């Protein structure tokens, strides 16, 4: 485990040239400079500002933490990333982010405009500037590989996040079901941990330093549903909802299983592990229309990178801050390149068709229909390139049957095709993609 310290990206002429070509090839027409927002009215000294508008269990951001990113990104790249990947449209951030000739003005508190704007100065193309401070490393920063090296992932720090929680906690995260009598219950949290352990073994053999955000069917967070009741009530008030006992119960449940658990893992990943890459493992499922779980026909695959923020999400002060931080961290280019490469080997291993979003919850960012941008807490709160996996619909008849088979060795006949067990197949799709990517980059 590495000490918590920042490392820096190179900014040599080759990097600058390649980035310039990308921007010239893809850059949409830049928006005209926004008129400066009106100066806020200073409230009286006895005025108490309203509480900030933040995500579940979020904290009001300290905007001064972005000071070290001043003059590290050009106006062209900032606008390109914001419009191409992170915002669903320019209208979504209207009033929250103003693009000026030499800076971006970012509202500090959406419920209290009088708090003012954070001024992020763009890099002046006529002057040298420092690189953005990040802890993850681009593949070009890693030592070169010897020809035909048996350890193509040597020195790469990889974090694996097995989605959800298993064991007795499955009743809290609602990712479990049973179809039919005398069958193994589907428990996503336990299934992702099986894949994570296989990946830990295989990627380590290939030279990577591998870390799991959890290695048991126990939560990482110390919060529990009964300790989050007051947080749930306050959150519902902030959303102008009546905090009934039933709504408090369901909200505190979601706060525990999703918000608190993922934030606890993010703290470990960002402060202790500090990897070059994070792999978020999940299985998908198709919704059923009745109250009882049932088999559904869709079965598909897709990979996610962070993006596609709505106006409502950007209105949350901490979410807006985290989006800006991802833009400044430049994770987009690495995430997309990795996702493109891994999607090919995942498609080959799983034999699954692509899933398609409609442009609201997720949006396309290139011509690869297996890779989409979507804003999720895990791929937003982890401060490194994150690839989020959603293969296999667990309530598809064939996938359900394959889970019943367990972790068998070698191959078995699955509907006339000899296949690996589903956990090894999942892991092999990721491993092959990582090997192909890093062999080509180092």
C-alpha positions in Angstrom: 0.0 0.0 0.0 1.5 3.3 -1.0 1.7 6.4 1.2 -0.9 9.1 0.5 0.9 11.5 -1.7 0.4 13.1 -5.1 2.3 12.2 -8.2 2.4 14.3 -11.4 1.7 13.6 -15.1 4.2 14.5 -17.7 3.3 17.3 -20.0 5.9 16.7 -22.8 5.4 17.7 -26.4 4.1 14.3 -27.5 1.3 14.4 -24.9 0.4 18.0 -25.9 0.5 17.1 -29.6 -1.8 14.1 -29.1 -4.2 16.0 -26.9 -4.3 18.8 -29.4 -5.2 16.4 -32.3 -8.0 14.9 -30.2 -9.4 18.3 -29.4 -9.2 19.5 -33.0 -10.9 16.4 -34.3 -13.7 16.3 -31.8 -14.2 19.8 -30.4 -17.7 21.3 -31.0 -18.1 25.0 -31.4 -17.1 26.6 -28.1 -19.9 28.6 -26.4 -19.6 32.3 -26.6 -18.3 33.9 -23.4 -21.0 34.0 -20.8 -21.9 37.5 -19.6 -20.6 38.0 -16.1 -23.2 37.0 -13.5 -24.7 39.8 -11.4 -22.9 40.5 -8.2 -24.7 38.9 -5.3 -26.5 41.0 -2.8 -24.8 41.0 0.5 -27.3 39.8 3.2 -27.6 41.5 6.5 -25.2 40.4 9.2 -28.0 38.7 11.2 -29.1 36.7 8.2 -28.8 32.9 8.4 -28.1 31.3 5.0 -30.2 28.2 4.0 -28.6 24.8 4.3 -26.6 23.6 1.3 -28.2 21.3 -1.3 -26.1 18.1 -1.2 -26.4 14.4 -2.2 -27.3 11.7 0.3 -24.7 11.7 3.1 -22.6 14.2 1.1 -20.7 17.1 2.7 -20.6 20.7 1.6 -17.4 21.0 -0.5 -14.3 23.1 0.3 -13.8 24.8 -3.0 -10.4 26.0 -2.0 -9.2 22.4 -2.5 -9.4 23.1 -6.3 -6.8 25.9 -5.9 -3.9 23.5 -6.8 -5.6 22.9 -10.2 -5.5 26.6 -11.2 -4.2 27.1 -14.7 -3.8 23.4 -15.4 -6.5 23.0 -18.0 -7.2 25.1 -21.1 -10.6 26.6 -21.8 -10.9 24.4 -24.9 -10.4 21.2 -23.1 -12.5 22.1 -20.1 -15.5 23.0 -22.4 -14.9 19.9 -24.5 -15.0 17.6 -21.6 -18.0 19.3 -19.9 -20.1 19.3 -23.1 -19.0 16.1 -24.7 -19.2 13.7 -21.6 -20.1 15.2 -18.3 -23.1 17.4 -18.9 -26.1 16.0 -20.7 -26.5 19.4 -22.4 -25.3 23.0 -22.0 -28.7 23.9 -20.6 -28.2 21.5 -17.7 -25.4 23.6 -16.2 -26.8 27.0 -17.2 -26.8 29.3 -14.1 -24.3 27.0 -12.3 -21.2 27.2 -14.4 -20.3 30.3 -16.5 -17.6 30.0 -19.1 -15.5 33.2 -19.4 -12.5 33.9 -21.7 -9.9 33.0 -19.1 -11.8 31.2 -16.4 -14.9 29.3 -15.3 -17.1 30.7 -12.6 -18.7 27.9 -10.6 -21.5 28.5 -8.1 -20.4 27.6 -4.6 -23.9 27.0 -3.1 -26.9 26.6 -5.3 -29.4 27.4 -2.5 -27.5 30.6 -1.6 -26.1 32.4 -4.7 -24.9 35.1 -2.4 -22.1 32.8 -1.3 -20.5 33.7 -4.7 -18.5 31.9 -7.3 -15.4 29.8 -7.4 -13.1 31.2 -10.1 -11.2 28.4 -11.9 -8.5 30.1 -14.1 -7.8 28.4 -17.4 -4.3 27.6 -18.6 -2.8 30.4 -20.6 -1.5 28.8 -23.8 1.3 31.4 -24.0 2.8 30.4 -20.6 4.0 27.2 -19.1 2.0 25.8 -16.2 2.2 23.0 -13.8 0.5 19.7 -14.4 -2.7 18.7 -12.5 -1.9 16.9 -9.2 -3.2 13.4 -9.3 -2.2 10.1 -7.5 -2.9 7.7 -10.4 -0.4 7.1 -13.2 -0.9 7.1 -16.9 0.6 4.0 -18.6 3.3 6.1 -20.2 4.6 6.8 -16.7 5.2 3.1 -16.0 8.5 1.4 -16.9 8.7 -0.1 -20.3 7.9 -3.8 -20.7 10.4 -6.3 -22.0 9.4 -8.0 -25.2 6.9 -10.9 -24.5 7.1 -10.2 -20.8 5.0 -12.8 -18.8 4.1 -10.0 -16.4 2.5 -7.3 -18.6 0.7 -5.7 -15.6 3.9 -5.4 -13.5 3.8 -2.4 -11.2 0.2 -1.3 -12.0 -1.9 -0.6 -8.9 -5.4 -1.9 -9.4 -8.4 -1.6 -7.0 -11.3 -4.0 -7.3 -14.7 -3.0 -5.9 -17.1 -5.9 -5.6 -20.5 -4.3 -5.8 -23.1 -4.6 -3.0 -22.9 -6.7 0.2 -23.5 -10.4 0.7 -24.2 -12.6 3.7 -26.9 -11.5 6.1 -26.8 -8.0 4.7 -28.5 -8.9 1.4 -31.8 -8.0 2.8 -30.6 -4.4 3.1 -29.3 -3.8 -0.4 -32.1 -5.5 -2.3 -29.9 -7.3 -4.8 -31.1 -10.9 -4.1 -34.0 -13.1 -5.2 -35.0 -16.7 -5.7 -36.9 -18.2 -8.6 -38.2 -21.8 -8.2 -38.0 -24.2 -5.4 -34.7 -25.8 -4.2 -32.6 -23.3 -6.1 -29.6 -21.3 -5.0 -30.6 -17.8 -4.1 -29.2 -15.1 -6.4 -27.0 -12.8 -4.3 -25.2 -10.2 -6.3 -22.9 -9.1 -3.5 -21.6 -12.6 -3.1 -21.3 -13.1 -6.8 -19.2 -10.0 -7.4 -16.9 -11.1 -4.5 -16.3 -14.4 -6.3 -15.3 -12.6 -9.4 -13.1 -10.2 -7.4 -11.2 -13.0 -5.8 -10.5 -14.6 -9.2 -9.3 -11.3 -10.6 -7.1 -10.8 -7.5 -5.4 -14.1 -8.1 -5.0 -13.7 -11.9 -4.0 -10.1 -12.1 -1.4 -10.6 -9.3 0.1 -13.5 -11.3 0.4 -11.0 -14.2 2.4 -8.6 -12.0 -0.3 -6.1 -10.8 -0.6 -4.9 -7.2 -4.2 -5.7 -6.5 -6.4 -4.4 -3.7 -10.0 -5.2 -2.8 -12.3 -2.6 -1.2 -13.9 -5.4 0.6 -12.9 -9.1 1.1 -15.8 -10.5 3.0 -19.6 -10.4 3.0 -19.6 -7.6 5.6 -20.1 -3.9 5.1 -17.2 -1.5 5.1 -19.1 1.4 6.6 -19.7 1.6 10.4 -23.1 3.2 9.8 -26.3 1.1 10.2 -29.9 1.6 9.2 -30.9 2.5 12.7 -28.2 5.1 13.1 -29.2 6.9 9.9 -32.8 7.8 10.8 -32.1 11.4 11.6 -29.9 11.8 8.5 -32.8 10.4 6.4 -35.3 12.8 8.0 -33.1 15.8 7.2 -32.4 14.6 3.7 -36.2 14.2 3.0 -36.8 17.8 4.4 -34.1 19.1 1.9 -36.1 17.4 -0.9 -39.4 19.0 0.3 -40.8 15.5 1.1 -42.9 14.6 4.1 -40.7 12.5 6.3 -43.2 9.7 7.1 -42.0 6.7 9.1 -42.1 4.5 5.9 -40.2 7.0 3.8 -37.6 7.5 6.6 -37.2 3.7 6.8 -36.6 3.2 3.0 -34.4 6.3 2.8 -32.1 5.2 5.7 -31.9 1.8 4.1 -30.7 3.2 0.9 -28.3 5.5 2.7 -26.7 2.5 4.4 -26.5 0.1 1.5 -25.6 2.6 -1.2 -24.5 6.0 0.1 -22.6 5.2 3.3 -21.1 1.9 2.0 -19.8 3.4 -1.2 -18.4 6.5 0.5 -16.6 4.3 3.1 -15.0 2.4 0.2 -14.1 5.6 -1.5 -12.3 6.8 1.6 -10.2 3.7 1.6 -9.5 3.8 -2.1 -8.6 7.6 -2.3 -6.7 7.9 0.9 -4.9 4.5 1.3 -4.9 2.4 -1.8 -4.5 5.3 -4.4 -4.7 3.0 -7.4 -4.0 3.7 -11.1 -7.3 2.1 -11.9 -10.5 0.9 -10.2 -12.7 -1.9 -11.4 -16.3 -1.8 -10.1 -17.9 -5.2 -10.5 -21.7 -5.7 -10.8 -24.2 -8.0 -12.4 -27.3 -6.6 -14.1 -31.0 -7.6 -13.8 -34.1 -6.8 -15.8 -37.1 -5.3 -13.9 -40.1 -7.5 -13.4 -43.6 -6.2 -13.5 -45.2 -8.4 -10.8 -44.3 -8.4 -7.1 -42.7 -11.8 -7.5 -39.3 -12.3 -9.3 -39.5 -13.9 -12.7 -37.4 -14.8 -15.7 -37.1 -12.0 -18.2 -35.8 -12.2 -21.8 -33.2 -9.4 -22.0 -29.6 -10.4 -21.5 -26.9 -7.9 -22.3 -23.6 -6.2 -21.5 -22.3 -2.7 -21.0 -19.4 -0.8 -19.4 -19.7 2.6 -17.8 -17.4 5.6 -17.4 -18.4 8.7 -15.4 -20.5 11.3 -17.1 -24.0 12.3 -18.2 -24.8 14.6 -15.3 -28.3 16.1 -15.1 -29.1 19.6 -14.1 -30.6 18.2 -10.9 -27.4 16.3 -10.1 -25.2 19.3 -10.8 -27.4 21.4 -8.5 -26.1 19.4 -5.6 -23.0 21.3 -4.4 -20.9 18.3 -3.7 -21.8 16.5 -6.9 -21.0 19.6 -8.9 -17.6 19.8 -7.1 -16.9 16.1 -7.7 -17.7 16.5 -11.4 -15.4 19.5 -11.8 -12.7 17.5 -10.0 -13.0 14.6 -12.4 -12.7 17.1 -15.3 -9.5 18.5 -13.8 -8.2 15.0 -13.1 -8.4 14.2 -16.8 -9.7 10.7 -16.1 -11.9 10.8 -19.2 -9.3 9.9 -21.7 -7.9 7.0 -19.7 -11.3 5.7 -18.8 -12.6 5.7 -22.4 -9.4 4.1 -23.8 -9.5 1.3 -21.2 -13.3 0.7 -21.5 -13.0 0.5 -25.3 -10.3 -2.2 -25.1 -11.9 -4.2 -22.3 -15.3 -4.1 -23.9 -13.9 -6.1 -26.9 -12.7 -9.0 -24.7 -15.7 -8.9 -22.5 -17.9 -9.2 -25.6 -15.9 -12.2 -26.8 -16.0 -14.0 -23.5 -19.6 -13.3 -22.6 -21.1 -13.5 -26.1 -23.6 -10.9 -25.0 -25.2 -8.1 -27.1 -24.9 -4.5 -26.1 -27.4 -2.7 -23.8 -28.5 0.8 -24.9 -29.5 3.9 -22.9 -31.9 6.5 -24.1 -29.6 9.5 -23.5 -31.0 10.4 -20.1 -29.5 8.1 -17.4 -26.7 7.3 -19.7 -25.4 8.7 -23.0 -23.1 7.5 -25.8 -19.7 9.2 -26.0 -18.2 7.4 -29.1 -19.3 4.8 -31.6 -18.8 1.8 -29.3 -22.3 0.7 -28.2 -20.9 -1.3 -25.3 -19.5 1.8 -23.6 -21.6 4.5 -22.0 -21.3 7.5 -19.7 -23.4 7.5 -16.6 -23.1 9.3 -13.2 -23.0 6.9 -10.3 -21.6 7.5 -6.8 -18.8 4.9 -7.2 -17.5 6.1 -10.5 -17.8 9.7 -9.2 -16.3 9.4 -5.7 -13.3 7.2 -6.7 -10.6 9.8 -7.7 -8.9 7.7 -10.4 -10.0 6.1 -13.7 -13.0 3.9 -13.0 -14.5 1.2 -15.2 -17.9 0.1 -14.1 -19.1 -3.3 -15.3 -22.7 -4.4 -15.9 -22.7 -7.8 -17.7 -25.3 -10.6 -17.5 -28.9 -10.2 -16.5 -29.3 -12.4 -13.4 -33.0 -13.1 -14.0 -32.4 -14.3 -17.5 -33.1 -18.1 -17.6 -29.7 -19.1 -18.9 -27.7 -16.8 -16.5 -29.8 -18.1 -13.6 -29.0 -21.6 -14.6 -25.3 -20.8 -14.9 -25.3 -19.4 -11.4 -26.8 -22.7 -10.1 -23.8 -24.5 -11.7 -21.4 -22.7 -9.3 -17.6 -22.4 -9.8 -17.0 -25.6 -11.7 -13.5 -26.3 -13.2 -12.8 -26.6 -17.0 -15.8 -26.3 -19.4 -19.4 -27.5 -19.3 -22.1 -27.7 -22.0 -24.3 -24.6 -21.6 -27.1 -24.7 -24.3 -24.9 -26.5 -26.7 -21.8 -24.4 -26.1 -18.9 -25.5 -23.9 -18.3 -22.6 -21.5 -16.3 -21.6 -18.4 -18.1 -21.0 -15.2 -19.7 -17.6 -15.2 -17.3 -16.1 -12.6 -14.2 -17.2 -14.4 -15.6 -16.0 -17.7 -16.4 -12.6 -16.3 -12.9 -12.3 -14.8 -11.2 -13.5 -18.0 -13.0 -10.9 -20.1 -11.5 -8.2 -17.9 -8.1 -9.7 -17.6 -7.6 -10.1 -21.3 -8.7 -6.5 -22.0 -6.2 -5.2 -19.4 -3.4 -7.2 -20.8 -4.1 -6.0 -24.3 -4.4 -2.4 -23.2 -1.2 -2.2 -21.1 0.9 -4.2 -23.6 0.0 -1.6 -26.3 0.7 1.4 -24.0 4.0 0.4 -22.3 
